[in-house]
Amino acid sequence: MSQQHITQTDTFPVLASLSLGDRLQNYLPKRKHMYPLTLVIVYSIWFLYMAGNSLFYLFGEHLPVSATMTLGSFIAGATAEGGAAVAFPVFTKVLHIPPSDARTFGLMIQAVGMTMAGWVIYLNRIPVLKSVIVIVTLGGVIGQVIGTFWLVLPNPYPRILFTFIAATFGIALFVSRYVLKWQPQDSIGTWTNNHRLLFFIVGIFGGAFAAQTGSGIDMLTFIVLTLTFGINEKLSTPTTVIIMGLNSVVGFALHGFVLQDIGVAWDYWLVAVPIVIVGAPLGAVVASRVKRDVIIILLLSLILLEVGTTIWLVPFTSQSIIITLIAMLICSIFFTTMLLYRRYQRHDTLSE
């Protein structure tokens, strides 16, 4: 009895001295249990909605959508291309779904899948660039609003421009990694107002482009991080996954609550949700555990596939060809400038 009394007396002051947050932490689920718990909550809400409205027949009608997002969700979590980068070309080129519906669906499904991937990135303590996420996301809100209400590109220019801008980036990435063989960096360096302005502008342009195709802000951020600052792809990829997820939430809200033009994309979304909340987090975890060359090769392969299918399936006019070539030329100048900036920064670092 005396030993028990001593133990309780010694222990009680320790417990009493804990802050309210520490006490609550003892009752909250452990970090490793948070994702399974989130899955149970999301699946329960989804199942109750589907059962209550007798909507399970949608899987039979929209099986290609579910099949597309099986791969698309994994790509969304594992690369900087986003799920819409897979969904948009398949929907518009193969399934002949209107680009506006494909765009809206891309934003809707990424708002769930890539946000869930971001949650897993946080729970697994996968390194990200937090300052970049905050600044780009803020700019992305403005970009989404601009791209949704004022700057709307006519079809097929959004898809064509995205494809060949990605192709130009792929060439620059290949040169940086396998020709110049520069070593990756794990930080941008001293964070200045110039950095904040740069990434805020990246967010505006990326958000405006994502409003057209459902993706783009992640790729643009990835381009700047890897070409300008030489950030390791294993660090820049999860950073852009979180950015795209947050930007997609904004796009989903604009179309769902402001414009209210979701339409048939809601049915596509319902049959894809149970897939992407597993596929996107899985992609994020796999990307964090493989070598950076695996991510680079996967990204370059996707770009090649994107270019090939665009050339094959999208009809080109003389005007669209000229505009595409001009866009590629401008991007080549920008990407070359980024590489030169990185070279001089590297030279200054070595000479110190």
Secondary structure, DSSP 8 states (H G I E B T S, - for coil): -HHHHHHHHHHHHHHHTS-HHHHHHHHS--HHHHHHHHHHHHHHHHHHHHHHTT-TTHHHHTHHHHHHHHHHHHHHHHSSS-THHHHHHIIIIIS---HHHHHHHHHHHHHHHHHHHHHHHHHTT----HHHHHHHHHHHHHHHHHHHHT----TTHHHHHHHHHHHHHHHHHHIIIIIS----BS---S--HHHHHHHHHHHHHHHHHHHHHS--HHHHHHHIIIIIS-B-HHHHHHHHHHHHHHHHHHHHHIIIIII---TTHHHHHHHHHHHHHHHHHHHHHHHHHS-HHHHHHHHHHHHHHHHHHHHHHS---HHHHHHHHHHHHHHHHHHHHHHHHHHHHHHHHHH-
